[in-house]
Amino acid sequence: MGIKALGYVRIETAKAEAWDHFMTQVVGTMRADAPCDGVAAYRIDDRPFRFWVERGESDRLVAAGYEVGDAAELAALRETIAGLGREIVDGDADAAKARGVAAFFATSDPSGNGLEFFHGDVRDDVAFVSPVGVSGFVTGDMGMGHAVFATPNFDEAHAFYKAIGFRDTDIPRFRFSDDPNDPGMGFAFMHADNGRHHSVAIAEMPVPPSACIHLMLEMKTQSDVGKCHDRMRINKVPESASIGRHVNDQTFGFYMQTPSGFDIEIGADPLVIDYTNWTPTAHLIPSEWGHVWAWQKALEEQAGEQA
């Protein structure tokens, strides 16, 4: 039993118009046919949608949807998750059709982060055309990207993701200060059964109201990433971290804030792993250069004012 890839994400928002502008004019995704009433959908490839954005009263990631191989694997995974004590809600035929899958169920991890698992994904022959000229997104067998969740009960959540089929790629403990007594923050970057460095990651911190730390999309070229960074600035979208390159997955990219408060990482040229023969690493720092975070900039500015 293994997880194939991240297939789609579901987002609830009270800012549907802001999300539409963000997705089409900043990220550069393509509007898709609405899967049901009250939902806007956006595509980045030959799947009918990757982003499901539903109108609601809160702003949060409702669920990240992960694909498994077939009905038997879905049933086995359901049994495993039920055995771990997590509540399961089985999707009906109409809900499955709206998602573009044969069958699915919804659940959550031990910190309450929303998850869906499905089999029987749908593809079509509609060409992806970005409204702002993005040359394309890298998906295929590696799925749409990755999702990063917060968890205050890190060890329990880490064990949960291992039990359901994810595997460790990089298990660092990052320290964000020079204090020798800083205990650091635990992270687990975990791969599915594909070459993407991680399809899910968890960080040892309280779960935010947005129920997500960030989502990641991979663009085909560094030029696409740079142009997206320009669109972020022109559209006055808050930058969460400047352009840089990560140590563990080698992704070149930046982070910006979505209308719902969590971030989207836009990247290119990541490391592609051999998931069948990977020895987990434990890097000491998150980035080899760049990625100056908004909170770091604020501290530097404050220090400058006090000097």
C-alpha positions as CSV (number, residue, x, y, z in Angstrom):
1,M,0.0,0.0,0.0
2,G,1.4,3.4,-0.9
3,I,0.2,6.9,-1.8
4,K,0.6,7.9,-5.4
5,A,0.6,11.7,-5.3
6,L,-1.3,14.8,-4.2
7,G,-4.2,15.1,-6.6
8,Y,-6.2,18.2,-5.6
9,V,-6.9,20.6,-2.7
10,R,-10.2,21.9,-1.4
11,I,-10.3,25.5,0.0
12,E,-13.1,27.3,1.8
13,T,-13.1,31.1,1.6
14,A,-15.2,34.2,2.3
15,K,-13.0,35.9,-0.4
16,A,-14.0,34.1,-3.6
17,E,-13.3,37.1,-5.8
18,A,-9.9,37.7,-4.3
19,W,-9.1,34.0,-4.8
20,D,-10.2,34.2,-8.5
21,H,-7.9,37.1,-9.1
22,F,-5.0,35.5,-7.2
23,M,-5.3,32.2,-9.1
24,T,-5.7,33.6,-12.6
25,Q,-3.8,36.8,-12.5
26,V,-1.0,36.1,-10.1
27,V,-0.4,32.3,-10.0
28,G,-1.6,31.9,-13.6
29,T,-3.9,29.0,-13.4
30,M,-6.8,28.4,-15.8
31,R,-10.4,28.7,-14.8
32,A,-12.2,25.3,-15.0
33,D,-15.8,24.2,-15.2
34,A,-17.4,24.4,-11.8
35,P,-17.8,20.9,-10.3
36,C,-20.9,22.0,-8.3
37,D,-22.8,25.1,-7.0
38,G,-20.8,27.5,-5.0
39,V,-17.4,26.2,-6.1
40,A,-14.8,27.7,-8.4
41,A,-12.3,25.4,-9.9
42,Y,-8.8,26.0,-11.4
43,R,-6.6,23.7,-13.5
44,I,-2.9,23.5,-14.2
45,D,-2.8,20.4,-16.5
46,D,-5.0,17.7,-18.0
47,R,-6.9,17.1,-14.8
48,P,-10.3,18.8,-14.8
49,F,-9.2,20.8,-11.7
50,R,-6.5,20.9,-9.1
51,F,-7.9,23.7,-6.9
52,W,-11.5,23.5,-5.6
53,V,-12.4,26.9,-4.0
54,E,-15.8,26.9,-2.3
55,R,-17.6,29.9,-0.8
56,G,-18.0,29.7,2.9
57,E,-17.7,31.7,6.2
58,S,-14.1,30.8,7.0
59,D,-10.8,30.9,5.2
60,R,-9.0,27.6,5.4
61,L,-7.7,24.6,3.6
62,V,-10.5,22.0,3.9
63,A,-8.5,19.0,2.7
64,A,-5.6,17.8,0.6
65,G,-6.7,15.0,-1.7
66,Y,-4.2,12.1,-2.2
67,E,-4.5,9.4,-4.8
68,V,-4.0,5.6,-4.3
69,G,-3.8,2.9,-6.9
70,D,-7.2,1.2,-7.0
71,A,-10.3,0.3,-5.1
72,A,-8.6,-2.4,-3.1
73,E,-5.8,-0.1,-2.0
74,L,-8.4,2.6,-1.0
75,A,-10.3,0.0,1.1
76,A,-7.1,-1.2,2.8
77,L,-6.1,2.4,3.5
78,R,-9.6,3.1,5.0
79,E,-9.2,0.1,7.3
80,T,-5.7,1.3,8.4
81,I,-6.9,4.8,9.2
82,A,-10.0,3.6,11.0
83,G,-7.7,1.3,13.0
84,L,-5.6,4.4,14.0
85,G,-8.8,5.9,15.6
86,R,-9.5,8.6,13.0
87,E,-13.0,9.4,12.0
88,I,-13.9,8.6,8.4
89,V,-16.6,10.0,6.2
90,D,-17.3,8.0,3.0
91,G,-18.0,10.0,-0.1
92,D,-21.1,9.3,-2.1
93,A,-21.3,8.9,-5.9
94,D,-22.3,12.5,-6.6
95,A,-19.4,13.9,-4.4
96,A,-17.0,11.5,-6.1
97,K,-18.1,12.6,-9.6
98,A,-17.7,16.3,-8.6
99,R,-14.1,15.6,-7.6
100,G,-13.4,13.7,-10.8
101,V,-12.7,10.4,-9.0
102,A,-14.2,6.9,-8.8
103,A,-14.4,6.8,-5.0
104,F,-13.0,8.6,-2.0
105,F,-13.3,9.1,1.7
106,A,-12.5,12.1,4.0
107,T,-10.6,12.0,7.3
108,S,-8.0,14.0,9.2
109,D,-4.6,13.5,10.8
110,P,-4.0,13.5,14.6
111,S,-3.9,17.3,14.6
112,G,-7.2,17.7,12.7
113,N,-5.7,18.6,9.3
114,G,-8.1,17.7,6.6
115,L,-7.3,14.8,4.2
116,E,-9.1,13.0,1.4
117,F,-8.0,9.8,-0.3
118,F,-9.3,8.6,-3.6
119,H,-8.8,6.3,-6.6
120,G,-9.8,6.4,-10.2
121,D,-8.6,9.9,-11.2
122,V,-10.0,11.6,-14.3
123,R,-8.1,13.2,-17.2
124,D,-9.3,15.0,-20.3
125,D,-8.0,16.5,-23.5
126,V,-8.6,20.2,-22.7
127,A,-5.4,22.1,-23.3
128,F,-4.0,24.1,-20.4
129,V,-3.8,27.8,-21.3
130,S,-2.6,30.2,-18.7
131,P,-4.3,33.6,-18.8
132,V,-1.0,35.3,-18.0
133,G,1.3,33.1,-20.1
134,V,2.7,30.5,-17.7
135,S,4.4,28.0,-19.9
136,G,3.2,25.1,-17.7
137,F,3.2,23.3,-14.4
138,V,5.1,20.1,-13.7
139,T,2.6,17.4,-12.6
140,G,2.2,14.0,-14.2
141,D,3.2,11.1,-11.9
142,M,4.5,13.5,-9.3
143,G,1.0,15.0,-8.7
144,M,0.2,18.7,-8.3
145,G,2.9,19.6,-5.7
146,H,2.9,19.3,-2.0
147,A,1.0,20.4,1.2
148,V,2.6,21.3,4.5
149,F,0.7,21.1,7.7
150,A,1.3,22.2,11.3
151,T,1.1,19.8,14.2
152,P,1.6,20.4,17.9
153,N,1.7,16.6,18.5
154,F,4.6,16.0,16.1
155,D,5.6,12.4,16.9
156,E,2.0,11.2,16.8
157,A,1.4,12.9,13.5
158,H,4.7,11.6,12.0
159,A,3.8,8.1,13.0
160,F,0.3,8.5,11.4
161,Y,1.7,9.5,8.0
162,K,4.2,6.7,8.1
163,A,1.5,4.2,8.9
164,I,-0.7,5.2,6.0
165,G,2.1,4.9,3.4
166,F,4.2,8.1,3.2
167,R,8.0,7.6,3.7
168,D,10.6,9.9,5.2
169,T,12.7,12.0,2.8
170,D,14.3,14.6,5.1
171,I,13.8,14.7,8.9
172,P,15.5,17.9,10.1
173,R,15.2,20.0,13.3
174,F,15.6,23.6,12.2
175,R,16.8,26.4,14.6
176,F,15.7,29.9,13.7
177,S,17.9,31.7,16.2
178,D,21.5,31.9,17.5
179,D,20.4,30.9,21.0
180,P,22.3,27.7,22.0
181,N,19.3,26.7,24.1
182,D,16.9,27.0,21.2
183,P,15.3,23.5,21.0
184,G,14.5,24.0,17.4
185,M,11.4,22.9,15.5
186,G,10.8,19.4,14.2
187,F,10.0,18.9,10.5
188,A,9.2,15.8,8.5
189,F,9.3,15.9,4.7
190,M,7.7,12.8,3.3
191,H,7.5,11.4,-0.2
192,A,4.7,9.4,-1.9
193,D,5.4,6.7,-4.5
194,N,6.8,9.2,-7.0
195,G,9.9,11.2,-7.6
196,R,8.8,14.4,-5.9
197,H,11.0,15.1,-2.8
198,H,7.9,15.5,-0.6
199,S,4.2,15.3,-1.2
200,V,3.4,16.1,2.4
201,A,5.3,17.7,5.2
202,I,4.6,18.5,8.8
203,A,6.0,21.1,11.2
204,E,6.0,21.1,14.9
205,M,3.8,24.1,15.7
206,P,0.2,25.0,16.6
207,V,-2.3,24.5,13.8
208,P,-3.1,28.0,12.3
209,P,-6.7,29.2,11.6
210,S,-6.0,28.6,7.9
211,A,-5.4,24.9,8.6
212,C,-2.3,24.9,6.4
213,I,1.3,26.3,6.3
214,H,1.7,26.2,2.6
215,L,1.0,24.5,-0.7
216,M,3.6,24.1,-3.4
217,L,3.3,24.3,-7.2
218,E,6.2,23.6,-9.6
219,M,6.5,25.7,-12.8
220,K,8.4,24.5,-15.8
221,T,11.1,27.1,-15.8
222,Q,12.9,29.6,-13.5
223,S,11.7,32.3,-15.9
224,D,8.1,31.3,-15.1
225,V,8.9,31.6,-11.4
226,G,10.5,35.1,-11.9
227,K,7.5,36.4,-13.9
228,C,5.2,35.1,-11.2
229,H,7.3,36.9,-8.6
230,D,6.8,40.1,-10.6
231,R,3.0,39.5,-10.8
232,M,3.0,39.1,-7.0
233,R,4.7,42.5,-6.6
234,I,2.5,44.3,-9.2
235,N,-0.7,42.9,-7.7
236,K,0.5,43.9,-4.2
237,V,0.3,40.3,-2.9
238,P,2.3,40.0,0.4
239,E,5.6,38.2,-0.1
240,S,6.2,35.6,2.6
241,A,9.7,34.7,1.6
242,S,12.0,36.1,-1.0
243,I,13.5,34.0,-3.9
244,G,15.9,31.4,-2.8
245,R,16.9,27.7,-3.1
246,H,16.2,25.1,-0.5
247,V,18.9,22.7,0.7
248,N,16.9,19.5,0.9
249,D,14.8,19.5,-2.3
250,Q,16.9,22.1,-4.2
251,T,13.8,24.0,-5.3
252,F,14.4,27.5,-6.7
253,G,11.4,29.6,-5.7
254,F,9.6,32.0,-3.4
255,Y,6.5,32.1,-1.1
256,M,3.5,34.4,-1.2
257,Q,0.4,34.7,0.9
258,T,-2.9,33.5,-0.4
259,P,-6.2,35.3,0.3
260,S,-6.9,32.7,3.0
261,G,-3.7,33.4,5.0
262,F,-1.6,30.4,4.2
263,D,1.2,30.5,1.7
264,I,1.8,29.2,-1.8
265,E,5.4,28.2,-2.7
266,I,6.1,28.8,-6.4
267,G,9.2,26.8,-7.5
268,A,11.2,25.2,-10.3
269,D,14.1,22.8,-10.9
270,P,13.7,20.6,-7.8
271,L,15.6,17.5,-6.9
272,V,13.8,14.4,-8.3
273,I,14.4,11.4,-6.0
274,D,14.4,7.6,-6.5
275,Y,11.6,6.9,-4.1
276,T,12.3,3.1,-4.3
277,N,15.8,3.5,-2.9
278,W,16.0,6.6,-0.8
279,T,18.0,7.0,2.5
280,P,16.4,9.8,4.7
281,T,18.5,12.9,5.3
282,A,18.5,15.4,8.1
283,H,19.6,18.8,6.8
284,L,20.5,21.5,9.4
285,I,19.2,24.6,7.5
286,P,16.2,25.1,5.2
287,S,17.8,27.2,2.5
288,E,21.3,27.4,0.9
289,W,20.6,31.0,-0.1
290,G,17.8,33.5,-0.2
291,H,14.3,32.8,1.3
292,V,14.4,35.8,3.6
293,W,11.1,35.5,5.5
294,A,8.8,38.5,6.1
295,W,9.2,38.1,9.9
296,Q,13.0,38.2,9.4
297,K,12.7,41.4,7.4
298,A,10.5,42.9,10.1
299,L,13.1,42.1,12.8
300,E,15.9,43.5,10.7
301,E,14.0,46.7,10.1
302,Q,13.2,47.0,13.8
303,A,16.9,46.5,14.7
304,G,17.8,49.2,12.2
305,E,15.4,51.6,13.7
306,Q,16.8,51.0,17.2
307,A,20.4,51.3,16.1
